[in-house]
Amino acid sequence: MEQHWGGQAMSGRWYEQAIVYSLDVETFQDGDGDGVGDFAGLTGRLDYLAGLGVTCLWLLPFYPSPNRDNGYDVTDYYGVDPRLGTLGDFVVFMQEARERGIRVLVDLVVNHTSDQHPWFQAARRDRHSRYRDYYVWTDEPPQDTRAKLVFPTVEDSLWEYDDAAGAYYLHRFYTHQPDLNIANPAVREEIRRIVGFWLELGVSGFRVDAAPYLIEQLGITDAPIDDPHRVLRELRAFLAAQRGDAILLAESDVPPDELRSFFGDGDEMHLLFNFIVNAHLFLAFARERAAPIAASLRALPAIPPGGQWANFVRNHDELDLERLGDAEREEVFRAFAPDKDMRIFGRGIRRRLPPMVGGDPRRVALAYSLLFTLPGTPVLRYGEEIGMGDDLSLDGRTSVRTPMQWSGEAGGGFSTAPPDRFVRPVIAGGEYGYERVNVARQRRAPDSLLNRIERLIRARKECPEFGRGAWRVLETGEPAVFAQESRWKGGRALALHNLAGDECTVSLDRQDLGEGPLVELLGDRDYEAAPDDAGGIRLGAYGYRWFRVGAMRH
Ligand code: NOJ
């Protein structure tokens, strides 16, 4: 009989089995009572994160910044925003994280800088400055680049005229974020220096912001690089030489046929965020049908050894539906963002999951059960584990970036400062207010989302098959049910998810599943009846069940 335990070595690729948790230091925990989250506060919450089962943190940008794009507008790549602490606080945080076996990834935001960065300030003032060629300039911008705008409803051009410079500069994102000139070897040297610096401080890798734009050469006329992916290969080689187990996790939101190129031949990015599956998850939720999930998994390219998908439900940006067809996107909008104000950039939704599904705890739990079983590495975002809501009265994507809700105390336990000094208002009152939705309260309720997610993480760690196994979608005869089997190193795990609000019983071909009993690992509730010999498996409304195929030691 096949057995899963037995102390087999993992692949050695820690990120294939990681539980990633992303947070913004500024909104997680205030340690000094000034209303802004900081490294001291975060360090004090490491035991909470370890207890949840998180193995790797991804910190959103915490560098000095004018903060006009939530820190994605950097003025100093080698420091900590003074509001969040000092480099010393960062090092203490790293030491404490290491004590708990938690790795740390930081954001590498080098497609652009802030326009306040000293490089840009020098470049605009002096044509002969060595920093001039750090950026992309033109005297005459090409007409009609609207189609390529990333923030179409906010910006109206990719080029901005700068009086001091007497030329136009390229900015893929906001006007205040001039793009760096990646074709300039000096810029690539700077990037290596930044990478080397944070590796030396102990980080396990980087989330690479805007990877496709980083290597694109729009507007670069002077000696462009022949093969832009060379930039990523060089970065990877540098990283590997500094620290063998460090990784690159790229934001690469491109069509399926372009994804593979970012993995290269296993010599570029280690992980890519799975935007394709993400958008289709929401289509599946809207339709209460499994087919979009299966189709999106099949649409993904094969990835080289060492490559991995990073799955997520929501991130700090809009829910991006660009990869859906127009009619599909409309369906998701109708289901989850009926008001125009809930939508953004013409392609996305600026809400967190629970309000989108009407606060139905079954649908929320279902989404996270799926997250922890889909092929790849799961990435949670702070507040998801307690089902935090959004604040649509805040501008743009800020709606989903409110402070973490720790307790029912004033300020939600985020900060003891007077609320008017909070970096952002904590959600108060109503269904998602801190008084009702908070960590302290959910700790005490055995069936809370927090405790469910903790159990899901425990089970996920016991099922490495889901991380990197060979997977297939099983036929159940029930269109609402997504059934997936994953196999890895002799182990077999099975997950069933009912996307619809009606109970059902599905049949699996037992022969197809191979020998051995189905051992229940966890479910949305206690299903008394074990699956019968004919393979009939009951699933509650929006229910889920995980099984191991074959006997298991208890
Ligand atoms: C992607 C980040 O996720 C987003 O928040 C930011 O606005 C852009 N990159 C620009 O840095």
Residues whose N, C-alpha, C, O or C-beta is under 5 A from the ligand:
A	BS01	NOJ	D69 Y72 F173 D209 A210 D317
